[in-house]
Amino acid sequence: MKLKRQSPIRFDAVVAEVTEHKDWQVVLAYEDEKEGPWLIDLSHRQRWDFQDIDVGSKSPFGLQVPARPGQVSVQRGFLITRMNGTQTAIWHLGQSQTEAAPDDTACTDMIDAHCMLAVLGAGTPRVMEHLSNLDLFDPQRAMPFLTQGPVMGIPCQVVTLGADCVLMTLSRGYGQTFADAMQHAASGCNLKPGGEHRFNRWVRSNFN
């Protein structure tokens, strides 16, 4: 019997629709999703770390690496983030057909090392203010952009995709505790679990 891969995160909510994706069980919708903001588990989405001493000249997946640390771009269904002088992160947003790793030894699959969460909805800035003192909505920075730092004391990569959407990756071992703490800290913001359908619709509306 083939084992199913599982996210480190479980929400205390009634599942309305579920599917399987590359041996992962993925919740597409929960019963009570009428009002946001929503906390969405995207840990099944493929992610890679790409490192090279001259990373700015490389083109993993044929993608252009942003010129400066902190810059982020969305290209052909992938989010590509310049982290520092030698490192970039690539996250699959689910809108492209290619998910196989680039044929390059500089590329490391991170799906089993990290979990990935999205906060989505008009109340996203207020939610994040409850979790971190990082300036995640700096009006002087063009969205999307990367912020690296602690959220609730946990090292995170945080990408501000828009005024109503933030993506975060963090060590998989913190996943469940982190998600529970987020919901507790932002309980006054009506933060609730959301399914992948909701995130997919947002991506199609904003990046297609």
Short mmCIF file of the C-alpha atoms (twelve columns), coordinates in Angstrom:
data_MODEL
# 
_entry.id   MODEL 
# 
loop_
_atom_site.group_PDB 
_atom_site.id 
_atom_site.type_symbol 
_atom_site.label_atom_id 
_atom_site.label_alt_id 
_atom_site.label_comp_id 
_atom_site.label_asym_id 
_atom_site.label_seq_id 
_atom_site.Cartn_x 
_atom_site.Cartn_y 
_atom_site.Cartn_z 
_atom_site.pdbx_PDB_model_num 
ATOM 1   C CA . MET A 1   0.000   0.000  0.000   1 
ATOM 2   C CA . LYS A 2   1.404   3.369  -1.037  1 
ATOM 3   C CA . LEU A 3   1.704   5.874  1.788   1 
ATOM 4   C CA . LYS A 4   0.144   9.306  1.357   1 
ATOM 5   C CA . ARG A 5   2.253   12.354 2.029   1 
ATOM 6   C CA . GLN A 6   0.821   14.702 4.619   1 
ATOM 7   C CA . SER A 7   1.164   18.324 5.494   1 
ATOM 8   C CA . PRO A 8   2.455   19.042 9.010   1 
ATOM 9   C CA . ILE A 9   -0.599  21.278 9.469   1 
ATOM 10  C CA . ARG A 10  -4.165  20.300 10.352  1 
ATOM 11  C CA . PHE A 11  -6.990  22.775 10.880  1 
ATOM 12  C CA . ASP A 12  -9.889  22.268 13.260  1 
ATOM 13  C CA . ALA A 13  -12.513 22.830 10.556  1 
ATOM 14  C CA . VAL A 14  -14.979 20.743 8.573   1 
ATOM 15  C CA . VAL A 15  -13.621 19.795 5.145   1 
ATOM 16  C CA . ALA A 16  -16.026 20.357 2.244   1 
ATOM 17  C CA . GLU A 17  -13.822 19.252 -0.668  1 
ATOM 18  C CA . VAL A 18  -10.537 17.353 -0.849  1 
ATOM 19  C CA . THR A 19  -8.318  15.994 -3.614  1 
ATOM 20  C CA . GLU A 20  -4.981  14.269 -4.096  1 
ATOM 21  C CA . HIS A 21  -1.974  15.907 -5.712  1 
ATOM 22  C CA . LYS A 22  1.226   13.906 -6.223  1 
ATOM 23  C CA . ASP A 23  0.355   11.659 -3.238  1 
ATOM 24  C CA . TRP A 24  -0.592  14.639 -1.052  1 
ATOM 25  C CA . GLN A 25  -4.068  15.058 0.364   1 
ATOM 26  C CA . VAL A 26  -5.059  18.646 -0.352  1 
ATOM 27  C CA . VAL A 27  -8.065  20.461 1.097   1 
ATOM 28  C CA . LEU A 28  -9.744  22.490 -1.632  1 
ATOM 29  C CA . ALA A 29  -12.491 23.991 0.528   1 
ATOM 30  C CA . TYR A 30  -13.848 24.057 4.073   1 
ATOM 31  C CA . GLU A 31  -17.521 24.385 4.945   1 
ATOM 32  C CA . ASP A 32  -17.349 27.804 6.597   1 
ATOM 33  C CA . GLU A 33  -15.379 30.067 4.263   1 
ATOM 34  C CA . LYS A 34  -17.878 32.866 3.663   1 
ATOM 35  C CA . GLU A 35  -15.849 35.627 5.262   1 
ATOM 36  C CA . GLY A 36  -12.117 36.095 5.594   1 
ATOM 37  C CA . PRO A 37  -9.330  36.630 6.120   1 
ATOM 38  C CA . TRP A 38  -8.244  33.040 5.551   1 
ATOM 39  C CA . LEU A 39  -5.237  30.965 6.572   1 
ATOM 40  C CA . ILE A 40  -4.426  28.527 3.753   1 
ATOM 41  C CA . ASP A 41  -2.050  25.561 3.916   1 
ATOM 42  C CA . LEU A 42  0.033   25.318 0.734   1 
ATOM 43  C CA . SER A 43  2.707   22.982 2.056   1 
ATOM 44  C CA . HIS A 44  2.169   20.588 -0.871  1 
ATOM 45  C CA . ARG A 45  3.287   23.239 -3.376  1 
ATOM 46  C CA . GLN A 46  6.701   22.531 -4.854  1 
ATOM 47  C CA . ARG A 47  9.548   24.751 -3.681  1 
ATOM 48  C CA . TRP A 48  13.253  24.896 -4.503  1 
ATOM 49  C CA . ASP A 49  16.351  26.660 -3.226  1 
ATOM 50  C CA . PHE A 50  18.799  27.682 -5.954  1 
ATOM 51  C CA . GLN A 51  22.340  28.762 -5.068  1 
ATOM 52  C CA . ASP A 52  25.236  29.902 -7.215  1 
ATOM 53  C CA . ILE A 53  28.114  32.319 -6.721  1 
ATOM 54  C CA . ASP A 54  26.817  34.188 -9.772  1 
ATOM 55  C CA . VAL A 55  23.120  33.522 -9.196  1 
ATOM 56  C CA . GLY A 56  22.041  36.689 -10.986 1 
ATOM 57  C CA . SER A 57  23.273  35.297 -14.299 1 
ATOM 58  C CA . LYS A 58  21.437  31.975 -13.989 1 
ATOM 59  C CA . SER A 59  18.002  31.042 -15.343 1 
ATOM 60  C CA . PRO A 60  16.489  28.135 -13.365 1 
ATOM 61  C CA . PHE A 61  13.356  26.905 -15.182 1 
ATOM 62  C CA . GLY A 62  14.223  29.570 -17.753 1 
ATOM 63  C CA . LEU A 63  13.205  32.195 -15.183 1 
ATOM 64  C CA . GLN A 64  14.967  35.509 -14.753 1 
ATOM 65  C CA . VAL A 65  16.476  35.930 -11.285 1 
ATOM 66  C CA . PRO A 66  15.591  39.342 -9.765  1 
ATOM 67  C CA . ALA A 67  18.494  41.768 -9.716  1 
ATOM 68  C CA . ARG A 68  18.583  42.682 -6.023  1 
ATOM 69  C CA . PRO A 69  17.957  40.911 -2.687  1 
ATOM 70  C CA . GLY A 70  14.366  41.359 -1.559  1 
ATOM 71  C CA . GLN A 71  13.006  41.604 -5.077  1 
ATOM 72  C CA . VAL A 72  10.371  39.091 -6.196  1 
ATOM 73  C CA . SER A 73  8.782   38.355 -9.544  1 
ATOM 74  C CA . VAL A 74  6.053   36.039 -10.794 1 
ATOM 75  C CA . GLN A 75  6.900   34.333 -14.068 1 
ATOM 76  C CA . ARG A 76  4.963   31.585 -15.840 1 
ATOM 77  C CA . GLY A 77  3.284   30.363 -12.675 1 
ATOM 78  C CA . PHE A 78  6.388   30.495 -10.472 1 
ATOM 79  C CA . LEU A 79  7.345   32.987 -7.811  1 
ATOM 80  C CA . ILE A 80  11.090  33.647 -7.827  1 
ATOM 81  C CA . THR A 81  12.694  35.508 -4.936  1 
ATOM 82  C CA . ARG A 82  16.186  36.970 -4.665  1 
ATOM 83  C CA . MET A 83  17.285  36.249 -1.082  1 
ATOM 84  C CA . ASN A 84  20.905  37.431 -1.099  1 
ATOM 85  C CA . GLY A 85  23.964  37.604 -3.335  1 
ATOM 86  C CA . THR A 86  24.114  33.870 -4.029  1 
ATOM 87  C CA . GLN A 87  20.661  32.444 -3.296  1 
ATOM 88  C CA . THR A 88  17.165  32.537 -4.733  1 
ATOM 89  C CA . ALA A 89  13.956  30.713 -3.804  1 
ATOM 90  C CA . ILE A 90  11.473  29.354 -6.349  1 
ATOM 91  C CA . TRP A 91  7.892   28.604 -5.305  1 
ATOM 92  C CA . HIS A 92  5.318   26.978 -7.561  1 
ATOM 93  C CA . LEU A 93  2.080   28.970 -7.549  1 
ATOM 94  C CA . GLY A 94  0.091   26.215 -9.205  1 
ATOM 95  C CA . GLN A 95  -0.602  27.943 -12.504 1 
ATOM 96  C CA . SER A 96  2.045   26.255 -14.665 1 
ATOM 97  C CA . GLN A 97  2.352   22.686 -15.894 1 
ATOM 98  C CA . THR A 98  6.033   22.226 -15.035 1 
ATOM 99  C CA . GLU A 99  6.894   21.139 -11.516 1 
ATOM 100 C CA . ALA A 100 9.960   18.967 -12.113 1 
ATOM 101 C CA . ALA A 101 13.154  20.296 -10.573 1 
ATOM 102 C CA . PRO A 102 15.606  22.104 -12.851 1 
ATOM 103 C CA . ASP A 103 18.378  19.805 -14.068 1 
ATOM 104 C CA . ASP A 104 21.014  21.576 -12.031 1 
ATOM 105 C CA . THR A 105 22.962  20.448 -8.965  1 
ATOM 106 C CA . ALA A 106 22.614  23.979 -7.541  1 
ATOM 107 C CA . CYS A 107 18.871  23.378 -7.058  1 
ATOM 108 C CA . THR A 108 17.567  21.759 -3.841  1 
ATOM 109 C CA . ASP A 109 14.001  20.504 -3.357  1 
ATOM 110 C CA . MET A 110 12.639  22.099 -0.143  1 
ATOM 111 C CA . ILE A 111 9.146   20.597 0.018   1 
ATOM 112 C CA . ASP A 112 10.027  18.233 2.886   1 
ATOM 113 C CA . ALA A 113 12.032  20.849 4.783   1 
ATOM 114 C CA . HIS A 114 9.520   23.690 4.948   1 
ATOM 115 C CA . CYS A 115 5.806   24.279 5.234   1 
ATOM 116 C CA . MET A 116 4.053   27.058 3.351   1 
ATOM 117 C CA . LEU A 117 1.096   29.180 4.461   1 
ATOM 118 C CA . ALA A 118 -0.889  31.983 2.884   1 
ATOM 119 C CA . VAL A 119 -2.906  34.682 4.606   1 
ATOM 120 C CA . LEU A 120 -5.515  35.961 2.190   1 
ATOM 121 C CA . GLY A 121 -8.259  38.571 2.320   1 
ATOM 122 C CA . ALA A 122 -8.849  42.237 3.023   1 
ATOM 123 C CA . GLY A 123 -7.881  41.804 6.678   1 
ATOM 124 C CA . THR A 124 -4.415  40.406 5.893   1 
ATOM 125 C CA . PRO A 125 -2.426  43.481 7.052   1 
ATOM 126 C CA . ARG A 126 -4.254  43.528 10.380  1 
ATOM 127 C CA . VAL A 127 -3.617  39.805 10.870  1 
ATOM 128 C CA . MET A 128 0.098   40.192 10.233  1 
ATOM 129 C CA . GLU A 129 0.341   43.150 12.621  1 
ATOM 130 C CA . HIS A 130 -0.730  40.757 15.377  1 
ATOM 131 C CA . LEU A 131 2.086   38.352 14.502  1 
ATOM 132 C CA . SER A 132 5.181   40.424 13.769  1 
ATOM 133 C CA . ASN A 133 6.642   43.907 13.934  1 
ATOM 134 C CA . LEU A 134 8.164   43.461 10.466  1 
ATOM 135 C CA . ASP A 135 7.066   46.113 7.964   1 
ATOM 136 C CA . LEU A 136 5.342   43.759 5.536   1 
ATOM 137 C CA . PHE A 137 3.331   46.447 3.735   1 
ATOM 138 C CA . ASP A 138 5.931   49.172 3.215   1 
ATOM 139 C CA . PRO A 139 4.365   51.568 0.662   1 
ATOM 140 C CA . GLN A 140 7.847   52.461 -0.612  1 
ATOM 141 C CA . ARG A 141 8.437   48.918 -1.891  1 
ATOM 142 C CA . ALA A 142 6.898   47.600 -5.090  1 
ATOM 143 C CA . MET A 143 4.864   44.438 -4.576  1 
ATOM 144 C CA . PRO A 144 5.598   41.592 -4.560  1 
ATOM 145 C CA . PHE A 145 8.589   41.767 -2.242  1 
ATOM 146 C CA . LEU A 146 10.426  39.561 0.258   1 
ATOM 147 C CA . THR A 147 10.974  40.151 3.964   1 
ATOM 148 C CA . GLN A 148 13.179  37.763 5.925   1 
ATOM 149 C CA . GLY A 149 12.781  37.722 9.674   1 
ATOM 150 C CA . PRO A 150 10.902  36.373 12.656  1 
ATOM 151 C CA . VAL A 151 7.152   35.944 12.739  1 
ATOM 152 C CA . MET A 152 6.091   35.051 16.292  1 
ATOM 153 C CA . GLY A 153 9.770   34.377 16.968  1 
ATOM 154 C CA . ILE A 154 10.140  31.832 14.131  1 
ATOM 155 C CA . PRO A 155 12.516  32.553 11.187  1 
ATOM 156 C CA . CYS A 156 10.390  32.965 8.055   1 
ATOM 157 C CA . GLN A 157 10.562  33.996 4.448   1 
ATOM 158 C CA . VAL A 158 7.585   36.283 3.929   1 
ATOM 159 C CA . VAL A 159 6.489   37.429 0.478   1 
ATOM 160 C CA . THR A 160 3.960   40.236 0.308   1 
ATOM 161 C CA . LEU A 161 2.163   39.308 -2.910  1 
ATOM 162 C CA . GLY A 162 -0.423  42.052 -2.616  1 
ATOM 163 C CA . ALA A 163 -2.277  44.244 -0.146  1 
ATOM 164 C CA . ASP A 164 -4.507  41.252 0.617   1 
ATOM 165 C CA . CYS A 165 -2.138  38.285 0.330   1 
ATOM 166 C CA . VAL A 166 1.008   37.181 2.155   1 
ATOM 167 C CA . LEU A 167 2.929   33.909 1.648   1 
ATOM 168 C CA . MET A 168 5.217   32.447 4.308   1 
ATOM 169 C CA . THR A 169 7.618   29.525 4.461   1 
ATOM 170 C CA . LEU A 170 9.141   28.231 7.677   1 
ATOM 171 C CA . SER A 171 10.724  25.072 9.038   1 
ATOM 172 C CA . ARG A 172 8.317   22.136 8.782   1 
ATOM 173 C CA . GLY A 173 8.824   21.192 12.421  1 
ATOM 174 C CA . TYR A 174 7.184   24.410 13.579  1 
ATOM 175 C CA . GLY A 175 4.202   24.047 11.234  1 
ATOM 176 C CA . GLN A 176 1.328   22.915 13.473  1 
ATOM 177 C CA . THR A 177 2.346   24.994 16.487  1 
ATOM 178 C CA . PHE A 178 2.854   28.023 14.251  1 
ATOM 179 C CA . ALA A 179 -0.554  27.679 12.558  1 
ATOM 180 C CA . ASP A 180 -2.308  27.214 15.911  1 
ATOM 181 C CA . ALA A 181 -0.531  30.242 17.367  1 
ATOM 182 C CA . MET A 182 -1.456  32.344 14.335  1 
ATOM 183 C CA . GLN A 183 -5.136  31.559 14.741  1 
ATOM 184 C CA . HIS A 184 -4.971  32.328 18.460  1 
ATOM 185 C CA . ALA A 185 -3.041  35.586 18.064  1 
ATOM 186 C CA . ALA A 186 -5.319  36.814 15.268  1 
ATOM 187 C CA . SER A 187 -8.571  35.509 16.718  1 
ATOM 188 C CA . GLY A 188 -9.942  39.043 16.884  1 
ATOM 189 C CA . CYS A 189 -9.404  39.414 13.119  1 
ATOM 190 C CA . ASN A 190 -11.784 36.555 12.215  1 
ATOM 191 C CA . LEU A 191 -8.895  34.529 10.752  1 
ATOM 192 C CA . LYS A 192 -10.189 31.118 9.661   1 
ATOM 193 C CA . PRO A 193 -8.994  28.148 7.584   1 
ATOM 194 C CA . GLY A 194 -9.345  28.427 3.823   1 
ATOM 195 C CA . GLY A 195 -8.968  25.860 1.052   1 
ATOM 196 C CA . GLU A 196 -6.687  25.863 -1.972  1 
ATOM 197 C CA . HIS A 197 -9.508  26.878 -4.350  1 
ATOM 198 C CA . ARG A 198 -9.588  30.301 -2.761  1 
ATOM 199 C CA . PHE A 199 -5.855  30.874 -3.257  1 
ATOM 200 C CA . ASN A 200 -5.994  29.611 -6.851  1 
ATOM 201 C CA . ARG A 201 -8.748  32.081 -7.691  1 
ATOM 202 C CA . TRP A 202 -6.721  34.918 -6.210  1 
ATOM 203 C CA . VAL A 203 -3.619  33.982 -8.240  1 
ATOM 204 C CA . ARG A 204 -5.633  33.762 -11.480 1 
ATOM 205 C CA . SER A 205 -7.181  37.168 -10.818 1 
ATOM 206 C CA . ASN A 206 -3.894  38.887 -10.056 1 
ATOM 207 C CA . PHE A 207 -1.224  37.202 -12.199 1 
ATOM 208 C CA . ASN A 208 -2.921  35.999 -15.382 1 
# 
